[in-house]
Amino acid sequence: MSLRRQHVLVVEDSDEDFETVLDAAQRAGISHLIQRATSGDECLRLLRGADRRRDAQPALVLMDLNTPGDDGREALRQIRNDATLPSLPLVVLSASANPRDLQFCYAHCVNAYHVKPVEHARHLEVPQQIFAYWLGCVVLPD
C-alpha cells in the first residue's frame, strides 16, 4: 500500500462534528490516520506542504464548507485549480443544503456532496458510509 492511502484530511472547525467523524471512521473499520484542518486556509497549507510530494497527499479529503478564514468553497476552488491535485478525491459534508452551494461544489468537481443530518445517529451514519465507500470500495489513484 502506498503512503498516499494512509491518511484522510478532514476539514472541520466544529470539535463536536470532528469527534463524530472520528467515531464514524472507527465504526467503518478505517485504519487510516485522520488529519484535521479547521479552516480552508489550513487545508491548503497541508495540501501544499513544502515537499508537495504526491505520496504525501491524502487518500480522501472530507470537507465542511463553512469554516473560518478562507472557507471550504475557496479551498475547493484552489484545490481544483491546482495542477498537482487533479485526482484528489474530495467529498463535501456540510450543514448547507443551499442549492447554490451544491451547484458551486459540483461545478468545481467535488466527487460527492452530503448534507450533515441534524439527528446525531444519522450524522454518525453518513460519514461512516462515506468512509466505507471511498476507502473500502473505490479504487483510488496512486
C-alpha positions in Angstrom: 0.0 0.0 0.0 1.3 3.4 -0.9 1.8 6.3 1.6 -1.0 8.1 -0.3 -3.6 5.8 1.1 -2.6 6.1 4.7 -4.4 9.3 5.8 -7.6 11.2 5.4 -7.8 15.0 5.6 -10.9 16.2 7.4 -11.7 20.0 7.1 -14.0 20.7 10.1 -14.0 23.5 12.6 -16.5 22.1 15.0 -15.0 19.9 17.7 -18.3 18.0 18.1 -18.6 17.3 14.4 -15.0 16.2 14.2 -15.5 13.8 17.1 -18.5 12.4 15.2 -16.3 11.9 12.1 -13.6 10.1 14.2 -16.3 7.8 15.7 -17.7 7.1 12.2 -14.2 6.2 10.9 -13.7 3.8 13.8 -17.1 2.2 13.2 -16.4 1.9 9.5 -13.2 0.0 10.4 -11.0 2.6 8.8 -7.4 2.3 9.8 -6.2 5.5 8.0 -4.8 8.3 10.1 -7.3 11.2 10.3 -5.6 14.6 9.9 -7.7 17.7 10.8 -7.7 21.1 9.3 -10.0 23.7 10.9 -10.2 26.1 8.0 -9.8 26.2 4.2 -6.5 28.0 4.8 -5.1 25.2 6.9 -6.3 22.6 4.4 -4.5 24.4 1.6 -1.3 24.7 3.7 -1.4 21.0 4.5 -2.0 20.0 0.9 0.6 22.4 -0.4 3.3 21.3 2.1 6.9 22.3 1.4 7.7 18.9 -0.2 4.4 18.7 -2.2 5.1 15.0 -2.6 2.4 13.2 -4.4 2.7 10.3 -1.9 2.0 12.7 1.0 -1.4 13.6 -0.3 -4.4 12.2 1.5 -6.4 9.3 0.1 -9.6 11.4 0.7 -10.5 15.0 1.7 -13.7 15.3 3.7 -14.6 19.0 3.7 -17.1 21.2 5.5 -17.9 24.3 3.5 -18.4 26.7 6.4 -15.1 27.2 8.1 -13.3 30.4 9.3 -10.9 32.3 7.1 -10.8 31.1 3.5 -13.7 28.7 3.8 -14.2 25.3 2.2 -15.5 27.0 -1.0 -12.3 28.9 -1.5 -10.2 25.9 -0.6 -12.2 23.8 -3.1 -11.7 26.4 -5.8 -8.0 26.4 -5.3 -7.6 22.7 -5.0 -9.4 22.1 -8.3 -7.2 24.8 -10.0 -4.0 23.2 -8.7 -2.4 21.1 -11.3 -0.7 18.9 -8.7 -4.0 17.8 -7.2 -6.1 16.8 -10.2 -7.3 13.4 -8.9 -7.6 14.1 -5.2 -10.9 12.6 -4.1 -12.9 15.4 -2.4 -16.2 14.8 -0.6 -18.2 17.7 1.0 -20.0 17.1 4.2 -21.8 20.4 5.1 -24.7 21.7 7.0 -25.6 23.7 4.0 -28.5 22.4 1.9 -28.4 25.6 -0.2 -28.8 24.8 -3.9 -26.2 27.4 -4.7 -23.6 25.6 -2.6 -24.5 22.3 -4.2 -24.2 23.8 -7.7 -20.9 25.5 -6.8 -19.4 22.3 -5.5 -20.3 20.2 -8.4 -19.2 22.9 -10.8 -15.8 22.7 -9.1 -15.7 18.9 -9.5 -16.4 17.6 -6.0 -16.8 13.8 -6.0 -19.9 13.9 -3.7 -21.9 16.3 -1.7 -23.7 15.3 1.6 -25.7 17.4 3.9 -25.0 16.9 7.6 -28.0 15.4 9.3 -29.3 17.1 12.4 -30.0 13.9 14.3 -26.8 12.5 15.8 -27.4 8.9 14.9 -27.9 9.8 11.2 -25.0 12.3 11.4 -22.8 9.4 12.5 -24.1 7.1 9.8 -23.4 9.4 6.9 -19.6 9.8 7.4 -19.4 6.1 8.2 -21.0 5.3 4.8 -18.6 7.8 3.1 -15.6 6.1 4.7 -16.8 2.6 3.9 -17.4 3.6 0.3 -14.4 5.8 -0.5 -11.8 3.8 1.5 -13.3 0.3 1.3 -14.9 0.0 -2.2 -13.5 2.6 -4.5 -10.2 2.0 -6.3 -8.3 5.3 -5.7 -5.5 6.6 -7.9 -1.9 6.2 -6.8 
